[in-house]
Amino acid sequence: MFNADLMFSSKTDLHATPRDFYAEIDAEFSFDVDVCALPDNTKCRRFFSPEMDGLKQEWVGTCWMNPPYGRTINNWVRKAYESSLSGATVVGLLPARTDTAWFHDYCYGKAELRFIRGRLKFGDAKNSAPFPSVLVIWRAASQQTKEAA
């Protein structure tokens, strides 16, 4: 069950995507799969649970990604970037940590960045997140070529 107190403590790196925010993004992208979800917070009918380990799955189509924001975030961001090179479009909700290696290696100059104004309220939290967020859009390599033409 969702525990808001736990969500915003240092005890977890999971942040459930706000429903209204997701609905707006899904209306634009029509997601096929949620690549890192829990059964009780998935945003898509098709999803990869922790037991399935989304990092070991092939990401195809249009993918939604709101990864754990802890030490493994680099692995998720790298997988999103590499999946776009293989033909997937991946849209990720990430903390706006522009000073990190993962941001420079896999986001900046390699994806569309949409910085979120204000702070999101994740899940059923009463308070806003203590960090800013960014929507990162890695378009399939085929889409990048078409848009550049």
Backbone torsions as a table, in degrees:
resi	resn	phi	psi	omega
1	MET	NA	148.9	-178.6
2	PHE	-70.0	132.2	179.4
3	ASN	-125.3	102.1	-176.3
4	ALA	-61.8	-36.5	178.8
5	ASP	-61.3	-42.2	178.1
6	LEU	-68.3	-37.9	-177.4
7	MET	-56.6	-35.2	-174.8
8	PHE	-109.7	18.4	171.9
9	SER	-100.5	173.9	178.0
10	SER	-78.9	4.4	-178.1
11	LYS	-80.0	-10.6	-179.6
12	THR	-141.2	153.9	174.4
13	ASP	-115.7	15.3	179.9
14	LEU	-97.2	136.0	-179.8
15	HIS	-137.8	104.9	-177.3
16	ALA	-64.5	129.8	-178.4
17	THR	-61.1	131.1	175.6
18	PRO	-61.2	131.5	-175.0
19	ARG	-58.8	-48.3	-178.4
20	ASP	-64.0	-40.3	178.0
21	PHE	-61.1	-48.1	-179.8
22	TYR	-61.7	-43.2	-178.1
23	ALA	-57.6	-40.5	179.5
24	GLU	-66.2	-42.2	180.0
25	ILE	-70.8	-40.4	178.6
26	ASP	-63.6	-35.1	177.9
27	ALA	-61.5	-31.5	178.5
28	GLU	-80.7	-40.4	-170.1
29	PHE	-106.7	-21.8	-177.7
30	SER	52.6	73.0	-174.5
31	PHE	-66.9	143.7	177.5
32	ASP	-94.7	-34.5	-172.8
33	VAL	-150.3	142.6	172.1
34	ASP	-99.1	111.3	-168.6
35	VAL	-80.1	-13.1	176.6
36	CYS	-150.5	94.3	-174.5
37	ALA	-138.9	162.7	169.0
38	LEU	-101.4	149.6	-179.2
39	PRO	-54.3	-31.0	-178.0
40	ASP	-89.6	-2.7	177.6
41	ASN	-131.7	8.8	-179.2
42	THR	-60.1	149.6	179.4
43	LYS	-104.3	-8.6	-178.5
44	CYS	-127.3	155.5	176.5
45	ARG	-61.5	-40.7	177.4
46	ARG	-98.1	129.8	-179.2
47	PHE	-153.5	161.9	175.0
48	PHE	-109.7	119.1	178.6
49	SER	-85.4	168.2	176.4
50	PRO	-56.0	-35.0	178.6
51	GLU	-65.2	-31.3	179.0
52	MET	-81.0	-20.5	-178.4
53	ASP	53.4	86.1	-179.6
54	GLY	-54.0	-25.6	178.4
55	LEU	-68.3	-20.8	179.6
56	LYS	-97.0	-3.3	-178.2
57	GLN	-93.3	159.0	172.8
58	GLU	-86.0	127.4	178.9
59	TRP	-95.5	119.6	-179.6
60	VAL	-132.5	160.2	179.6
61	GLY	75.3	-143.2	-179.2
62	THR	-109.3	116.4	-169.9
63	CYS	-110.5	138.5	172.0
64	TRP	-100.9	134.9	-179.5
65	MET	-138.1	116.1	168.5
66	ASN	-125.2	86.3	-170.2
67	PRO	-79.4	169.6	169.6
68	PRO	-59.6	138.6	-174.5
69	TYR	-91.9	10.8	-178.6
70	GLY	-89.3	-146.5	-173.4
71	ARG	-61.6	-23.9	-177.4
72	THR	-88.8	-0.3	-175.9
73	ILE	-56.8	-36.0	179.0
74	ASN	-56.6	-41.4	-179.3
75	ASN	-63.7	-40.2	179.8
76	TRP	-68.2	-42.9	-178.6
77	VAL	-67.5	-41.4	176.5
78	ARG	-61.5	-43.9	179.2
79	LYS	-61.5	-39.9	178.0
80	ALA	-62.0	-47.7	179.4
81	TYR	-60.9	-49.5	-178.7
82	GLU	-64.4	-35.3	178.2
83	SER	-66.0	-35.0	177.1
84	SER	-66.1	-34.2	177.2
85	LEU	-67.6	-24.0	179.8
86	SER	-95.1	3.6	174.0
87	GLY	116.0	-7.2	178.5
88	ALA	-85.9	154.1	166.0
89	THR	-105.3	126.6	-177.8
90	VAL	-123.0	128.8	176.6
91	VAL	-114.9	121.8	-176.6
92	GLY	-120.2	136.6	172.2
93	LEU	-97.3	116.0	-173.0
94	LEU	-132.0	157.6	170.8
95	PRO	-68.7	140.8	-177.6
96	ALA	-80.6	76.6	-179.4
97	ARG	-104.6	77.7	-172.9
98	THR	-72.1	-6.6	179.5
99	ASP	-94.5	-2.3	-174.7
100	THR	-86.9	156.6	177.1
101	ALA	-62.1	-42.9	-178.0
102	TRP	-61.5	-35.3	179.0
103	PHE	-65.4	-45.5	-179.7
104	HIS	-72.6	-35.7	-177.4
105	ASP	-75.6	-33.8	-170.2
106	TYR	-126.4	-8.2	-177.8
107	CYS	-115.9	-60.7	-173.8
108	TYR	-61.4	119.3	-179.2
109	GLY	79.2	-1.7	-178.0
110	LYS	-120.9	-6.1	-176.9
111	ALA	-152.0	163.1	172.3
112	GLU	-78.9	134.5	-178.9
113	LEU	-115.6	126.9	175.6
114	ARG	-122.1	100.7	-179.8
115	PHE	-73.7	135.2	-176.5
116	ILE	-86.0	125.8	177.6
117	ARG	-72.7	132.6	-178.3
118	GLY	76.9	-164.8	-178.5
119	ARG	-119.1	135.6	179.3
120	LEU	-75.5	153.4	169.9
121	LYS	-105.6	110.6	-177.6
122	PHE	-82.7	142.7	176.9
123	GLY	55.9	-133.5	179.6
124	ASP	-100.9	22.3	-176.3
125	ALA	-63.1	146.1	176.6
126	LYS	-82.7	-28.5	-177.3
127	ASN	-110.8	155.7	176.7
128	SER	-71.6	159.2	178.0
129	ALA	-62.2	151.1	178.7
130	PRO	-83.3	13.8	-178.3
131	PHE	-143.0	154.1	174.2
132	PRO	-77.2	161.5	-178.8
133	SER	-125.0	159.5	176.8
134	VAL	-139.3	141.0	172.4
135	LEU	-96.1	122.4	-178.9
136	VAL	-111.0	128.2	-176.0
137	ILE	-119.9	107.8	174.8
138	TRP	-96.1	110.4	-179.0
139	ARG	-85.2	147.9	176.9
140	ALA	-53.5	143.7	-178.4
141	ALA	-52.4	-36.8	178.8
142	SER	-64.7	-36.3	177.9
143	GLN	-70.5	-36.0	179.8
144	GLN	-63.0	-41.1	-179.7
145	THR	-65.2	-43.8	-180.0
146	LYS	-63.6	-41.6	-177.3
147	GLU	-70.2	-29.6	-179.8
148	ALA	-74.7	-23.4	-177.0
149	ALA	-74.2	NA	NA
